[in-house]
C-alpha cells in the first residue's frame, strides 16, 4: 500500500504565507481563488516534496495545479521536475466537466471557461445527484467534440509536465441531463450511481490514451462515493468497463463507520483502489487532531480490503509542526505494516 497526499494549492500552509490559506471546501459553482504571492506556490510545494520524500510519501495530487496567479506552465514544469528528481510524483487534478478543466484558472486552450467561451454551444446542464439541483455550464460526456478536447488535454499534459498521472473529476456527483447522456447511461446496462456511469462514459477512452502514453502512470477516477456505498455492492460492474489499470478513488470516511468494517465489505470485484480520508485539513476544521489512534484502527482494515493506495490531505505543513509530522508518518507506517501497533510506532519516533 502506498500513500497519496491530496492538496488544493490555495489551502497549503507550507509556504511563508500560511495566514492567507483558504479555509473552506471547494465547490464547482463558486470561484476558488489563490490569494498568495505567485512565488508561494513553488516555495510551499518544494518544501512539501522535500518532507514527503524524506518520510516515504511518493504521490501528491494537486488541484489548482495550473493557474496564472502562481506562474502557470513555467512554475508547474519546475515543480514537477523538482519533485521527480526527489522521487515524488506530482499528479494534477483535472476537472473534466467542472473545476476548470486541465488548466484550472487562466486564459488557455485547456481551461474549461476558455473552451466554453470559444464553443458556447457545447455548454450543457448536469444534475447534482445528491442535492437534486441543476448545474450549468458543464460538459456532456457523450459529445464527440468534448471527448476530443479531453483527449488532446491528456496528451498535452503528459507531454508538457513530468508527472505521475492524472486525477480526473467530473464534478460533485454530477450526471448530465442531455438525452444523449441519459441514453448512454442506460446502454451501459449496469447497476451503480448515475454519476459513476457518467465517469465511465467520459474517461474510458482518455484513460486508455493516458496508459498508452504512460503505461506506469496513475490515472485516477474520483467516484465521490464511499467504498462499499456504490449501488449494488459488492457487485461493481463499472470497474470492468474501463482499462484494468484505472485507479478508482473512494471517499472512505463513511466506509470506516459501516457496521462490520472491514469484513462486511469483502467480496467486491478486485480492482485498483485508492481510499481518500477527509482528515487533517483546514476546511474540515481538523488541524488540531491527533489521528494516530484512528489510523491504527482503520488501516489494517484497508489492508484486508487490498487497497492499493490510501491517504488524506497533505496541505498542512509539517515544518515545526509535530502534530502534522506525527499524522503523516503514521499513515506511512501503517501503510507499510498492517500489524503495527501504537507502542511500536511511538518507540520508532523516540
N, C-alpha and C positions, 0 to 999 in steps of 0.2 A: 504494500500500500504506500502511495506517495501523497504528500500534502500539496494542495493548491491554495495559494492565498489570493483572495478576491478583493479588488480595490476600485473605488471611484477616485479619479485624480483629484477632485476638489474636497475630498474628505481626509486626505493624507496629512499626518502630523509629523512626518519625518523631516520636513524642511525647517527653515528658520522662521516660518510664519504660522505656527500651529494655531494661533488665536483666530486666524481667518478661515478656519476649516468650516465646511458646511456641516450642519448637524441634523440634516433631515434625509429621508429616503427620497430617491429619485422616482418620479412618475413620468410616464411618457407624454402626458398632456401639458407639462409645465417646463419652462426653461430650467436648466441645472447649470448655473454659471460657475466659472472659475474666477475667484476674486483675489488671487495671489499674484505676485510678481512672476513674469514669464520664467525667470531662471529657477524658481522654486520647484518646478516640475522635475528638472534634472537633478537638482540638489537632493530633493526628497527621495526620489526613486533610486538614485545611485546609493544613497545610504541604506535604503531598504534592501537592495540587492546585495550589498556587502554583508549585511547582517544575515539575511536568509541563506546566502551561500555558506556562511560560517556554521550554521546550525542544521543544514540539510533540507531546506525548502527550495525546491528547484523549479517551481512553476508559479508564475504570477499573472493573474488575469487583470487587465486594466480596461475599465470603461472610461471614456473621455481620453482615450489614447492619443487621438489626433484633434488638436484644437489650435486655431490661430493664436489664442491667448497665451499659450505656452510653447510657441515655436514651431507648431505644425510638423511637417515632414522632417525637417532638419533635426529637431530635438528628438523625435521618435526614433529616427535612424541611429542617432548617437546612443540613446538609451539601450536599444536592442543589441547593438554591438557590444556595449559595455557589459550588459547582463550575460550575453552569450559567452564572452571571454571569462566570466566568473562561473560559468556552468549553470546559469539560471535562465530559463526560457520565459520570455515575455509572450503572453497570449492576449492579443487585443480582443476586447469585447465589441461585437458588431450587432447593431440593431437592424434587422432586415426590413421590418415594416414600421418601426418607430425607433426612438433613441438614436436618431441621427445618421444611420447608415454606417458606412465604413469610416468616414471622416466626420467625427461627431459634431464639430462646430467650426464652420468656416465656409467660404465660397470655394467649392471644389467639386469636381466631376462626381466623386463618390460620397458626397454629403447628401443626405436624403432630401433636405429642404431645397438644395440647389437642383437636384434631379427633378423634383416636382415643379419648381419654377420653370424649368426647361420643358417639362412634359406634364402640364396640369391635367390633361385628360386621363392620365394614369393614376390619379388620386382615387382612393376607394374608401369605403367605410367598413370598420370592423366592430364586432360586438365584444365587450368585455364580459367574459362568460361568468364571472363571479358577481360583479356589480350590476350586470344586465343593462349596461349603458353603451351607447354607440360612441366610437372614437373616430375622428376624422382630422387630417388625412392619414391614411395608411396605404399599404400596397397590397393588391390582390396577388396571392402567390401563384395563381393559375395563369396570370397574364404572361405570355411569352416574352414580351419586352422587359418585364421586371426580372424574369429568370435570367435573361441575357445580361442585364445590368449587374445582378448579383454575381454571375459567373465572372464577368470582367473585373468586378471588385475583388473577388477572391484571388484571381490571377495577379492583379496589380499589387495587392497587399503582400502576397507571398514573394513576389519578385522584388519589391521595394524594401522590405524590412527583414532583418534576421530574426524571425520569430519562431515560436514553437508550435503554432497552430492558431486557431480562431475559435472564440466562444460566441456562438450565434444565439440571439434572442429575437423572437417575433414581436415582443411587446408583452404587456401584462395580461396574460390569459386571453389573448385575442383570437377570434375566429372571424374570417372575412364574411361579409354578408352578401357578396355577389352571387348571382345564380350559378355562375361557373364554379365558384369555390364550394358552394353547397353541393353541387353535383359531384365534384371531385372528391369531397369527403365521403359522400355516400358510396361512390365507386370503390373506395378502399375496402369497404365491407369488413371493417374491424370495430371492435368494441373498446373505445377509450374516449377521453375528453375531446371535444371538437377542436380545442386549441392545439392539442397534440397532433391531431390529424393535419391541421394546417402546417405544423412544423415538418411533418413527413413530406407534404406536398412541396413546401418551399425549399427544403435543404437536401433532398435526395441527390439531385444532380450536382449541387455545388460542393457537397461533402465528397462525392465521388471525384470531382475535379480537384479538390484540395489534396486528396490522398494520392492522386496521380502525380501531382507536382511534388508533394512531400509525404511519402508513404509512412514515415515515422511520426508525422505531426499529430497533435491532439486537436481534433475537430469536434467541438462540444455543442450539443443541443440542449438548451435550457427548457425544462418541462414546466417550471413554475409549480410543480406538484410534488408532494412528498413520496418517497419510495414506499410502496405499499398502499398509496392513496389513488393510484390510477384505476379507472373504472374497469371492472372485470378481473382485477388482480386475484390470483397470481398469473393469470393469462396476460401477456404483454405483447400482443401481436405487432404493435407498431415497430418494435425493435428489429423485426425480421424484414422490414421494408426498406431499411437503409443499409449502407455498407457496414459490414460486421465490425469494422474498426471505429465506427462512430462512438463517441463517449456521450452518455446520457446523464445530464445533471439533474439531481433531485434535491429539493429543499427538504431537509431532514429534521427540523425542529419538532414537527408533529410526529414524525416516524418514531423518535425515541420515547415518546409518551404513549405509544399504542400498546394496548394490552398484549402481553406475551412477547414483547420485543426481546430478542430478535427472532425467536423460534416461530412465532406466528407469521413471519414474513418470508420464511424459507419456501422455495419452490418456484420462484419466478424464473422466467427464461434467462439463461446466462447471457450477459452482455456487459460491455464496458460501462462502469458506473462511477459517478462522482457525487458524493454526498456533501451538500453545502449547508453548513450550520450558520444561522444568523446570530453569531456570538461576537462579543467584544468589539463594539463599534459605537461611534458617537450617535448615529441615527437610531440605534436600538437602546440607547441610554444604558449601556452595559460596560462602560470602560473601566469601572472600578471593581469588577467581579473577578474573583479567582475561579477559573474554570477547571482547574486540575481535578477536583473530585468528579465533575461531570464527564470530563474526558476519560478518566479511569473507568467510569461506569459504562459509557456507551461505545467506546472504540472497540472493545472486544466483541461486541455485538455486530459492529460493522465488518470486522474481520470474518465473522461467521457468515455474513451475507456476501462475502467475497467482493467487497467494494474495492475497486482499483485505486480510487482517489478519494480523499476526504479533505476537508478544510473549512475555513471560515474567512472572516475579513482579515486583511493584512494592513489596514490603514493606520493603526495606532503605533507610533514609534516605540521601539524597544530601547532606544538610546536613553540612558539614565532613567529607565522605567522598569524596575524589577518585576512588576506585575505583568507587563506585556511580555518581557523576556520569558517569564515562567510559563505563561499561557502558550506562547509559540513553541517553546521547547517541549512542552508536554504533548502537544499534538504530534510532533515528530517522534517522540519517544514511544507513544502508544501506536503510532502507525507502523513503526519498525518492530514492535514486540507486543503482541496482544496479551501476553502473560505478565507484563509489567505491573507492579503494584506501587502504591503511593510511597511507601517507605523506601523502596529501591530507587524510585525517581528522586526523592529528597536527598538520598545519600549520594547520588551521582552529581548533585549540584553543590555539594559541600567542597 
